[in-house]
Amino acid sequence: MVSGTYTLKRTLDIRADNIIIVSITGDPEDVIIQGTGMSKNAKVKNLIRVLGKNFVLSGITLQKSGHHLIQIAGEYD
């Protein structure tokens, strides 16, 4: 990913297998993915929900989640 702060408006669902999300620089301070925090009005409860196999996230900061930064949906095999 290109350096910057990305504020999600909804949970990012990873449904496909072998998805890799990596910052270009490898420095977690350069790329931030965030939600809207833990307020009553927070619309993003989980930042990322992974249903696919072999997911990789590297060199990225996750913050301001209502519930979980990453939720692994293991019940989907």
URURHU-V243077 format. One record per residue. N is the residue number from 1. RES is the residue in one small letter. SS is DSSP state (~ for helix, > for strand, _ for the rest). PHI is phi in degrees with one decimal (NA if undefined). NEAR is the number of other C-alpha atoms within 12 Angstrom. Layout:
N|RES|SS|PHI|NEAR / N|RES|SS|PHI|NEAR
This chain:
1|m|_|NA|23 / 2|v|_|-76.4|20 / 3|s|_|-55.7|20 / 4|g|>|151.0|19 / 5|t|>|-110.0|21 / 6|y|>|-113.8|23 / 7|t|>|-100.2|23 / 8|l|_|-80.5|27 / 9|k|_|-99.9|21 / 10|r|_|-157.3|21 / 11|t|_|-62.2|27 / 12|l|>|-86.2|27 / 13|d|>|-90.6|22 / 14|i|>|-100.2|25 / 15|r|_|-103.2|20 / 16|a|_|-87.0|15 / 17|d|_|-84.0|16 / 18|n|_|61.4|15 / 19|i|_|-93.7|18 / 20|i|>|-124.9|19 / 21|i|>|-119.2|24 / 22|v|>|-136.0|23 / 23|s|_|-74.9|24 / 24|i|_|-63.1|17 / 25|t|_|-84.2|16 / 26|g|_|83.7|19 / 27|d|_|-95.2|18 / 28|p|_|-60.2|24 / 29|e|_|-77.9|20 / 30|d|_|-83.8|22 / 31|v|>|-125.7|27 / 32|i|>|-125.1|30 / 33|i|>|-111.4|39 / 34|q|>|-137.8|33 / 35|g|_|-103.1|33 / 36|t|_|-108.4|27 / 37|g|_|86.9|25 / 38|m|_|-106.4|20 / 39|s|_|-73.5|14 / 40|k|_|-59.3|11 / 41|n|_|-91.6|12 / 42|a|_|-61.7|21 / 43|k|_|-95.2|22 / 44|v|_|-103.9|31 / 45|k|_|-80.9|29 / 46|n|>|-118.8|32 / 47|l|>|-67.3|36 / 48|i|>|-129.6|35 / 49|r|>|-119.2|26 / 50|v|>|-105.3|31 / 51|l|_|-110.5|23 / 52|g|_|-85.8|23 / 53|k|_|-94.4|20 / 54|n|_|61.4|17 / 55|f|_|-89.7|24 / 56|v|>|-128.6|19 / 57|l|>|-128.9|25 / 58|s|>|-145.9|23 / 59|g|_|70.5|23 / 60|i|_|-134.6|29 / 61|t|>|-96.3|30 / 62|l|>|-110.3|29 / 63|q|>|-156.6|29 / 64|k|_|59.3|28 / 65|s|_|-94.3|30 / 66|g|_|-69.8|28 / 67|h|_|-125.9|23 / 68|h|>|-119.4|23 / 69|l|>|-70.9|30 / 70|i|>|-132.8|30 / 71|q|>|-114.9|23 / 72|i|>|-95.4|23 / 73|a|_|-91.2|18 / 74|g|~|-66.0|12 / 75|e|~|-68.5|10 / 76|y|~|-98.8|13 / 77|d|_|73.1|12
